[in-house]
């Protein structure tokens, strides 16, 4: 009697605590450290006391590129990573923008209403992503979202470097104003592709 051949073992999923996800967690720790360094912005005269904050921000943004590259290179793309990575991005960007609203002179460039729109968009898209991922749909970053992150990172980085150099020429403040409005515009516009993709997924579900 021929023995039964056991079915092939299913391919194992990558572990949650893999290297790319550890880098993501490290970025969250860097965000907390960054916020401590931004505390001088909330006090007169509203400038940073060292170059540590802008440099730390650059490291955090660079590590965002690193964890995505590692996930693809090692084949360690996980649901946790798809949700946690953009969430940490939003914590860093939105946290820095909130500090700007209560600082002088950057509060005039980043009024509360502008930052509120940016924060609302970020958490709305993140909630949408988490909901669809919980239903078994992959919902990674869209190209528009990546472009938005680049503009936001340039804006936040420019403000931090400007805050660390209070003697910068006056035209830099006008450049920051342009970046602030560019950030608002691309943040709002980048919402459309995510909702369009979510509607397509819902239509496919309804057609099953």
Sine and cosine of phi, psi and omega as CSV:
sin_phi,cos_phi,sin_psi,cos_psi,sin_omega,cos_omega
0.00,0.00,0.81,-0.59,-0.04,-1.00
-0.97,0.25,0.75,-0.66,0.02,-1.00
-0.95,0.32,0.45,-0.89,0.01,-1.00
-0.96,0.28,0.70,-0.72,0.04,-1.00
-1.00,0.08,0.85,-0.52,-0.02,-1.00
-0.91,0.41,0.56,-0.83,0.02,-1.00
-0.91,0.42,0.49,-0.87,0.00,-1.00
-0.89,0.45,0.60,-0.80,-0.01,-1.00
-0.94,0.35,0.66,-0.75,0.01,-1.00
-0.91,0.42,0.54,-0.84,0.02,-1.00
-0.88,0.48,0.75,-0.67,-0.04,-1.00
-0.96,0.27,0.64,-0.77,0.03,-1.00
-0.97,0.25,0.50,-0.86,0.03,-1.00
-0.89,0.46,0.59,-0.81,-0.01,-1.00
-0.90,0.44,0.51,-0.86,0.00,-1.00
-0.91,0.41,-0.69,0.72,-0.01,-1.00
-1.00,0.05,0.87,0.50,0.07,-1.00
-1.00,-0.06,0.04,-1.00,-0.10,-1.00
-0.87,0.49,-0.73,0.68,0.01,-1.00
-0.86,0.51,-0.65,0.76,-0.01,-1.00
-0.94,0.34,-0.53,0.85,0.08,-1.00
-0.91,0.42,-0.60,0.80,0.07,-1.00
-0.90,0.43,-0.63,0.78,0.04,-1.00
-0.88,0.47,-0.70,0.71,0.03,-1.00
-0.89,0.45,-0.63,0.77,0.04,-1.00
-0.88,0.48,-0.61,0.79,0.04,-1.00
-0.89,0.45,-0.57,0.82,0.05,-1.00
-0.91,0.42,-0.64,0.77,0.06,-1.00
-0.90,0.44,-0.66,0.75,0.04,-1.00
-0.89,0.46,-0.58,0.82,0.03,-1.00
-0.89,0.46,-0.68,0.74,0.02,-1.00
-0.89,0.45,-0.69,0.72,0.04,-1.00
-0.88,0.47,-0.63,0.77,0.01,-1.00
-0.88,0.48,-0.66,0.75,-0.03,-1.00
-0.91,0.42,-0.58,0.81,0.08,-1.00
-0.90,0.44,-0.62,0.78,-0.01,-1.00
-0.95,0.31,-0.36,0.93,-0.01,-1.00
-1.00,0.08,-0.09,1.00,-0.02,-1.00
-0.83,0.56,-0.60,0.80,0.05,-1.00
-0.85,0.53,-0.40,0.92,0.02,-1.00
-0.91,0.41,-0.38,0.92,-0.04,-1.00
-1.00,0.05,-0.01,1.00,-0.02,-1.00
-0.84,-0.55,0.49,-0.87,0.08,-1.00
-0.87,0.50,0.60,-0.80,0.05,1.00
-1.00,0.00,0.27,0.96,0.07,-1.00
0.98,0.19,0.51,0.86,0.03,-1.00
-0.83,-0.56,0.40,-0.92,0.05,-1.00
-0.97,0.23,0.46,-0.89,-0.03,-1.00
-1.00,-0.03,-0.14,0.99,0.01,-1.00
-0.37,-0.93,0.08,-1.00,0.04,-1.00
-1.00,0.03,0.10,1.00,-0.07,-1.00
-0.90,0.45,-0.68,0.74,-0.05,-1.00
-0.88,0.47,-0.80,0.61,0.01,-1.00
-0.89,0.46,-0.58,0.81,0.02,-1.00
-0.92,0.39,-0.66,0.75,0.02,-1.00
-0.90,0.45,-0.61,0.80,0.04,-1.00
-0.90,0.45,-0.68,0.73,0.03,-1.00
-0.87,0.49,-0.66,0.75,0.03,-1.00
-0.89,0.46,-0.68,0.73,-0.01,-1.00
-0.89,0.45,-0.67,0.74,0.01,-1.00
-0.92,0.38,-0.66,0.75,0.01,-1.00
-0.90,0.45,-0.60,0.80,0.01,-1.00
-0.94,0.35,-0.38,0.93,0.10,-0.99
-0.90,0.44,-0.67,0.74,0.07,-1.00
-0.91,0.41,-0.62,0.79,-0.05,-1.00
-0.90,0.43,-0.72,0.70,-0.07,-1.00
-0.93,0.37,-0.55,0.84,0.08,-1.00
-0.92,0.40,-0.66,0.75,0.02,-1.00
-0.90,0.43,-0.67,0.74,0.00,-1.00
-0.90,0.43,-0.64,0.76,-0.01,-1.00
-0.88,0.48,-0.69,0.73,0.00,-1.00
-0.95,0.30,-0.64,0.76,-0.05,-1.00
-0.91,0.41,-0.67,0.74,-0.06,-1.00
-1.00,-0.02,-0.09,1.00,-0.06,-1.00
0.94,0.35,0.51,0.86,-0.04,-1.00
-0.96,-0.30,0.73,0.69,0.06,-1.00
-0.99,0.14,0.88,-0.48,-0.05,-1.00
-0.81,-0.58,0.31,-0.95,0.08,-1.00
-0.87,0.49,-0.66,0.75,0.03,-1.00
-0.85,0.53,-0.71,0.71,-0.02,-1.00
-0.91,0.42,-0.65,0.76,-0.01,-1.00
-0.91,0.42,-0.51,0.86,0.00,-1.00
-1.00,0.02,-0.71,0.71,-0.10,-0.99
-0.95,0.32,-0.60,0.80,-0.06,-1.00
-0.87,0.49,-0.80,0.59,0.04,-1.00
-0.92,0.38,-0.47,0.88,0.05,-1.00
-0.89,0.46,-0.70,0.71,0.02,-1.00
-0.91,0.42,-0.62,0.79,0.08,-1.00
-0.82,0.57,-0.71,0.70,-0.05,-1.00
-0.93,0.38,-0.60,0.80,0.04,-1.00
-0.88,0.48,-0.72,0.69,-0.03,-1.00
-0.90,0.43,-0.78,0.63,-0.07,-1.00
-0.93,0.38,-0.78,0.62,-0.06,-1.00
-0.91,0.42,-0.62,0.79,0.03,-1.00
-0.88,0.48,-0.71,0.71,0.01,-1.00
-0.90,0.43,-0.67,0.74,0.00,-1.00
-0.89,0.45,-0.61,0.80,0.03,-1.00
-0.90,0.44,-0.65,0.76,0.08,-1.00
-0.87,0.49,-0.61,0.79,-0.02,-1.00
-0.90,0.44,-0.56,0.83,-0.05,-1.00
-0.90,0.44,-0.45,0.89,-0.06,-1.00
-0.96,-0.28,0.32,0.95,0.00,-1.00
-0.92,-0.39,0.33,-0.94,0.05,-1.00
-0.85,-0.52,0.85,-0.53,0.30,0.95
-0.98,-0.20,0.09,1.00,-0.17,-0.98
-0.96,0.29,-0.30,0.95,0.06,-1.00
-0.89,0.45,-0.46,0.89,0.05,-1.00
-0.96,0.26,-0.47,0.88,0.02,-1.00
-0.99,0.11,-0.49,0.87,-0.03,-1.00
-0.82,-0.57,0.96,0.27,0.00,-1.00
-0.90,0.43,0.32,-0.95,-0.08,-1.00
-0.86,0.51,-0.61,0.79,-0.04,-1.00
-0.91,0.42,-0.62,0.79,0.00,-1.00
-0.91,0.41,-0.73,0.68,-0.02,-1.00
-0.92,0.40,-0.57,0.82,0.02,-1.00
-0.88,0.47,-0.64,0.77,0.04,-1.00
-0.90,0.43,-0.70,0.72,0.01,-1.00
-0.88,0.48,-0.73,0.69,-0.03,-1.00
-0.90,0.44,-0.68,0.73,0.00,-1.00
-0.87,0.49,-0.69,0.73,0.01,-1.00
-0.89,0.46,-0.70,0.71,-0.07,-1.00
-0.88,0.47,-0.73,0.68,-0.05,-1.00
-0.97,0.24,-0.43,0.90,0.09,-1.00
-0.91,0.41,-0.74,0.67,0.01,-1.00
-0.92,0.40,-0.62,0.79,0.01,-1.00
-0.91,0.42,-0.63,0.78,0.05,-1.00
-0.91,0.42,-0.64,0.77,0.03,-1.00
-0.89,0.45,-0.68,0.73,0.02,-1.00
-0.89,0.45,-0.72,0.70,-0.02,-1.00
-0.88,0.47,-0.64,0.76,-0.01,-1.00
-0.91,0.42,-0.71,0.70,-0.02,-1.00
-0.94,0.34,-0.61,0.79,0.06,-1.00
-0.89,0.46,-0.60,0.80,0.02,-1.00
-0.92,0.39,-0.35,0.94,0.04,-1.00
-1.00,-0.08,0.13,0.99,0.09,-1.00
1.00,-0.02,0.21,0.98,0.00,-1.00
-0.97,-0.23,0.74,-0.68,0.11,-0.99
-0.97,0.26,0.78,-0.63,-0.07,-1.00
-0.66,-0.75,0.95,0.32,-0.04,-1.00
-0.98,0.19,-0.09,-1.00,-0.04,-1.00
-0.94,0.34,0.69,-0.72,0.08,-1.00
-1.00,0.09,0.36,-0.93,0.02,-1.00
-0.84,0.54,-0.63,0.78,0.02,-1.00
-0.90,0.44,-0.59,0.81,0.04,-1.00
-0.92,0.39,-0.61,0.79,0.04,-1.00
-0.92,0.39,-0.65,0.76,0.05,-1.00
-0.90,0.44,-0.63,0.77,0.05,-1.00
-0.88,0.48,-0.67,0.74,0.01,-1.00
-0.90,0.43,-0.60,0.80,0.02,-1.00
-0.90,0.44,-0.74,0.68,-0.02,-1.00
-0.90,0.43,-0.69,0.72,0.02,-1.00
-0.88,0.48,-0.67,0.74,-0.02,-1.00
-0.91,0.41,-0.66,0.75,0.04,-1.00
-0.89,0.46,-0.67,0.74,-0.02,-1.00
-0.90,0.44,-0.78,0.62,-0.02,-1.00
-0.89,0.46,-0.70,0.71,0.01,-1.00
-0.87,0.49,-0.66,0.75,0.00,-1.00
-0.89,0.45,-0.65,0.76,0.02,-1.00
-0.90,0.43,-0.68,0.74,-0.03,-1.00
-0.91,0.42,-0.66,0.75,0.04,-1.00
-0.93,0.37,-0.59,0.81,0.06,-1.00
-0.91,0.41,-0.63,0.78,0.00,-1.00
-0.92,0.39,-0.49,0.87,0.02,-1.00
-0.99,0.14,-0.12,0.99,0.00,-1.00
-0.75,-0.66,0.96,0.28,-0.10,-0.99
-0.89,0.47,-0.28,0.96,0.00,-1.00
-1.00,0.01,0.25,0.97,-0.03,-1.00
-0.91,0.41,0.44,-0.90,-0.01,-1.00
-0.88,0.48,0.37,-0.93,-0.10,-1.00
-0.90,0.44,-0.49,0.87,-0.06,-1.00
-0.90,0.43,-0.35,0.94,0.01,-1.00
-0.91,0.42,-0.52,0.85,0.04,-1.00
-0.92,0.40,-0.61,0.79,0.06,-1.00
-0.92,0.39,-0.59,0.81,0.05,-1.00
-0.90,0.43,-0.64,0.77,0.04,-1.00
-0.91,0.42,-0.58,0.82,0.04,-1.00
-0.89,0.46,-0.68,0.73,0.04,-1.00
-0.89,0.46,-0.67,0.74,0.01,-1.00
-0.90,0.44,-0.60,0.80,0.02,-1.00
-0.88,0.47,-0.72,0.70,0.01,-1.00
-0.94,0.35,-0.59,0.81,0.06,-1.00
-0.90,0.44,-0.63,0.78,0.04,-1.00
-0.89,0.45,-0.70,0.71,0.02,-1.00
-0.88,0.47,-0.72,0.70,-0.07,-1.00
-0.89,0.46,-0.76,0.65,-0.07,-1.00
-0.96,0.30,-0.48,0.88,0.04,-1.00
-0.91,0.42,-0.71,0.71,0.01,-1.00
-0.93,0.37,-0.71,0.70,-0.05,-1.00
-0.90,0.44,-0.57,0.82,-0.06,-1.00
-0.95,0.32,-0.15,0.99,0.03,-1.00
-0.94,0.33,-0.54,0.84,-0.12,-0.99
-0.85,0.52,-0.76,0.65,-0.02,-1.00
-0.86,0.50,-0.55,0.83,-0.02,-1.00
-0.93,0.37,-0.69,0.72,0.01,-1.00
-0.94,0.33,-0.55,0.84,0.08,-1.00
-0.90,0.45,-0.70,0.72,0.03,-1.00
-0.90,0.43,-0.64,0.77,0.02,-1.00
-0.90,0.43,-0.63,0.78,0.03,-1.00
-0.91,0.42,-0.62,0.78,0.04,-1.00
-0.89,0.46,-0.67,0.75,0.01,-1.00
-0.89,0.45,-0.68,0.73,-0.01,-1.00
-0.90,0.43,-0.61,0.79,0.03,-1.00
-0.91,0.41,-0.64,0.77,0.04,-1.00
-0.89,0.45,-0.66,0.75,0.04,-1.00
-0.89,0.46,-0.67,0.74,-0.01,-1.00
-0.92,0.40,-0.46,0.89,-0.03,-1.00
-1.00,0.06,0.00,1.00,-0.01,-1.00
-0.94,0.33,0.00,0.00,0.00,0.00
